[in-house]
Amino acid sequence: MTPERSRQLTFFIRTLWLVIFAATLFGSLSTSVGPPALFPYADKLFHFGAWATLSGLAFLAFAGRYNRLAIPSALLVASALIEVAQTFIPGRSGSFDDLAANALGVALGSLVGLVLRRPLLAWLG
């Protein structure tokens, strides 16, 4: 892969990650947006999926050996801060169950991101 192509791919992946993070943040802190109630505890599945996606994609967007602990740690802190912030938003409430779903998503996304990072970056390159 040429250096120019590599920079473009990195920019695209980081932009995608930022868009997904912004959408997750907006959905988490908005009073008018929330996951659809398709079945009992469906919101936990949305929490899990959003944070797993953010975590897995972060390992592509911010590839580096030092990020093995930094990425999941930063995402767990962000998730916890969002849950705390929700307690101050009318119509929203923070939840340990949501935080647990987020943490499980971060854990699985991190594992998948670590395992697939090199093969996927090689395939894209």
QUISUL-V679908 format. One record per pair of residues at least 4 apart in sequence whose ideal C-beta (glycine too) atoms are under 7 Angstrom apart, sorted by sequence separation. I is the first residue (numbers start at 0). GAP is how many residues later the second one is. D is the distance in whole Angstrom. If there is no record, write none. Layout:
i=I gap=GAP d=D
i=I gap=GAP d=D
//
This chain:
i=0 gap=4 d=5
i=1 gap=4 d=7
i=2 gap=4 d=6
i=3 gap=4 d=6
i=4 gap=4 d=6
i=5 gap=4 d=6
i=6 gap=4 d=6
i=7 gap=4 d=6
i=8 gap=4 d=6
i=9 gap=4 d=6
i=10 gap=4 d=6
i=11 gap=4 d=6
i=12 gap=4 d=6
i=13 gap=4 d=6
i=14 gap=4 d=6
i=15 gap=4 d=6
i=16 gap=4 d=6
i=17 gap=4 d=6
i=18 gap=4 d=6
i=19 gap=4 d=6
i=20 gap=4 d=6
i=21 gap=4 d=6
i=22 gap=4 d=6
i=23 gap=4 d=6
i=24 gap=4 d=6
i=25 gap=4 d=6
i=37 gap=4 d=4
i=41 gap=4 d=7
i=42 gap=4 d=6
i=43 gap=4 d=6
i=44 gap=4 d=6
i=45 gap=4 d=6
i=46 gap=4 d=6
i=47 gap=4 d=6
i=48 gap=4 d=6
i=49 gap=4 d=6
i=50 gap=4 d=6
i=51 gap=4 d=6
i=52 gap=4 d=6
i=53 gap=4 d=6
i=56 gap=4 d=6
i=57 gap=4 d=6
i=58 gap=4 d=7
i=65 gap=4 d=6
i=66 gap=4 d=5
i=68 gap=4 d=6
i=69 gap=4 d=6
i=70 gap=4 d=6
i=71 gap=4 d=6
i=72 gap=4 d=6
i=73 gap=4 d=6
i=74 gap=4 d=6
i=75 gap=4 d=6
i=76 gap=4 d=6
i=77 gap=4 d=6
i=78 gap=4 d=7
i=79 gap=4 d=6
i=80 gap=4 d=6
i=81 gap=4 d=6
i=84 gap=4 d=7
i=94 gap=4 d=7
i=95 gap=4 d=6
i=96 gap=4 d=7
i=97 gap=4 d=6
i=98 gap=4 d=6
i=99 gap=4 d=6
i=100 gap=4 d=6
i=101 gap=4 d=6
i=102 gap=4 d=6
i=103 gap=4 d=6
i=104 gap=4 d=6
i=105 gap=4 d=6
i=106 gap=4 d=7
i=107 gap=4 d=6
i=108 gap=4 d=6
i=109 gap=4 d=6
i=110 gap=4 d=6
i=111 gap=4 d=6
i=112 gap=4 d=6
i=115 gap=4 d=5
i=116 gap=4 d=6
i=117 gap=4 d=6
i=118 gap=4 d=6
i=119 gap=4 d=6
i=120 gap=4 d=6
i=0 gap=5 d=5
i=36 gap=5 d=6
i=61 gap=5 d=5
i=26 gap=6 d=5
i=35 gap=6 d=7
i=85 gap=6 d=4
i=86 gap=6 d=6
i=25 gap=7 d=7
i=26 gap=7 d=7
i=34 gap=7 d=6
i=85 gap=7 d=6
i=86 gap=7 d=5
i=34 gap=8 d=5
i=85 gap=8 d=4
i=61 gap=9 d=6
i=83 gap=10 d=6
i=34 gap=11 d=4
i=82 gap=11 d=4
i=58 gap=12 d=6
i=82 gap=12 d=7
i=57 gap=13 d=5
i=82 gap=15 d=6
i=54 gap=16 d=7
i=82 gap=16 d=5
i=54 gap=17 d=6
i=57 gap=17 d=7
i=79 gap=19 d=6
i=54 gap=20 d=6
i=78 gap=20 d=6
i=53 gap=21 d=6
i=78 gap=23 d=4
i=50 gap=24 d=6
i=78 gap=24 d=7
i=23 gap=26 d=5
i=75 gap=27 d=6
i=50 gap=28 d=6
i=23 gap=30 d=6
i=75 gap=30 d=6
i=74 gap=31 d=5
i=19 gap=33 d=6
i=20 gap=33 d=6
i=19 gap=34 d=6
i=71 gap=34 d=5
i=16 gap=37 d=7
i=19 gap=37 d=7
i=71 gap=38 d=5
i=70 gap=39 d=7
i=16 gap=40 d=5
i=15 gap=41 d=7
i=16 gap=41 d=6
i=12 gap=44 d=7
i=16 gap=44 d=4
i=67 gap=46 d=7
i=12 gap=47 d=5
i=13 gap=47 d=5
i=12 gap=48 d=5
i=54 gap=50 d=7
i=46 gap=51 d=5
i=50 gap=51 d=4
i=54 gap=51 d=5
i=58 gap=51 d=7
i=28 gap=53 d=7
i=43 gap=53 d=6
i=47 gap=53 d=5
i=51 gap=53 d=4
i=55 gap=53 d=4
i=59 gap=53 d=7
i=27 gap=54 d=5
i=46 gap=54 d=4
i=50 gap=54 d=3
i=54 gap=54 d=3
i=58 gap=54 d=3
i=62 gap=54 d=6
i=46 gap=55 d=5
i=49 gap=55 d=7
i=50 gap=55 d=5
i=53 gap=55 d=7
i=54 gap=55 d=5
i=57 gap=55 d=7
i=58 gap=55 d=6
i=28 gap=56 d=6
i=47 gap=56 d=6
i=48 gap=56 d=7
i=51 gap=56 d=5
i=52 gap=56 d=6
i=55 gap=56 d=5
i=24 gap=57 d=7
i=28 gap=57 d=7
i=43 gap=57 d=4
i=47 gap=57 d=4
i=51 gap=57 d=4
i=55 gap=57 d=4
i=59 gap=57 d=6
i=27 gap=58 d=7
i=30 gap=58 d=6
i=46 gap=58 d=7
i=50 gap=58 d=7
i=54 gap=58 d=6
i=58 gap=58 d=5
i=62 gap=58 d=7
i=30 gap=59 d=6
i=28 gap=60 d=6
i=30 gap=60 d=5
i=59 gap=60 d=7
i=30 gap=61 d=7
i=59 gap=61 d=7
i=8 gap=115 d=6
i=0 gap=124 d=4
//
